[in-house]
Each structure stands twice: as structure tokens, then as C-alpha cells.
Amino acid sequence: MKCPACQEINIEGSDTCEDCGADLTAAEVDLLYSSQVEHDLAKETIGSVMNTTPLIIAGNSSIREVAHAMNENKTSCALIVDGTQLSGIVSERDLLYKAAKENNLAEAISTIMTTSPE
């Protein structure tokens, strides 16, 4: 990466120029993104765009019920609980690759969830 201040070539990913000490992070952002929207999104923190309330589903729910709840809540995963104990997590990937493949939407979510996610 070329330093915008002194034109010195630096190692990709460097935060500061090894020659003049200039900040290279702003220059990297400008080079990485091709539109203003992408540039603006790069400045956002994950916390500012993430959903902070997890979707919590009972372990005896069907795969279909969980898929519907995830869609309604616009979330890509759900925490599966038995009472107050976390027993698993299910993701969109689980739904796509495990449930859809076997066409078992009426089965309990526990059949496709990742167990002991801690």
C-alpha cells in the first residue's frame, strides 16, 4: 500500500506508514470501497447495526416454527432453550442444509440444532 503522504510503499494492512508515520487506515477505506454507501458502512460499528435481542425458542418447537419465527424477527439464528437452560443454537445454514435437505420441517428443532454452543 502506498502512503498518501510520502508515497512510500508499506506492507498491506499496516495502520501507519513505516517511513513517515502517517495514518494509513483512512486511505485503505477509500481504496477498499467503490461507492459512498460502502464507504459509509465501513465506518459503522457492528454494535450499531446488530440486533441486540436474541431470538429465544423452546427446544420442543418444530423446525417449521423456528424458521417462521426467524423470518418474522429478521434474524439469522435462534437460541434454543429447555426451560432456562441454553441447549443449542440454530442458524439459517442449519435450516438450509439440514432441514431442507431432509424435508423434515415437522420434526423438533433439536434434531438439527448445534448442541452445547458455549
Residue, then its C-alpha position, 0 to 999 in steps of 0.5 A: m500500500k502506498c502512503p498518501a503522504c510520502q508515497e512510500i510503499n508499506i506492507e498491506g494492512s499496516d495502520t501507519c506508514e513505516d517511513c513517515g508515520a502517517d495514518l494509513t487506515a483512512a486511505e485503505v477505506d477509500l481504496l477498499y470501497s467503490s461507492q459512498v454507501e460502502h464507504d459509509l458502512a465501513k465506518e459503522t460499528i457492528g454494535s450499531v447495526m446488530n440486533t441486540t435481542p436474541l431470538i429465544i425458542a423452546g427446544n420442543s418447537s418444530i423446525r417449521e416454527v423456528a424458521h417462521a419465527m426467524n423470518e418474522n424477527k429478521t434474524s439469522c439464528a435462534l437460541i434454543v432453550d429447555g426451560t432456562q437452560l441454553s441447549g443449542i443454537v440454530s442458524e439459517r445454514d442449519l435450516l438450509y442444509k439440514a432441514a431442507k435437505e431432509n424435508n423434515l420441517a415437522e420434526a423438533i428443532s433439536t434434531i438439527m440444532t448445534t448442541s452445547p454452543e458455549 
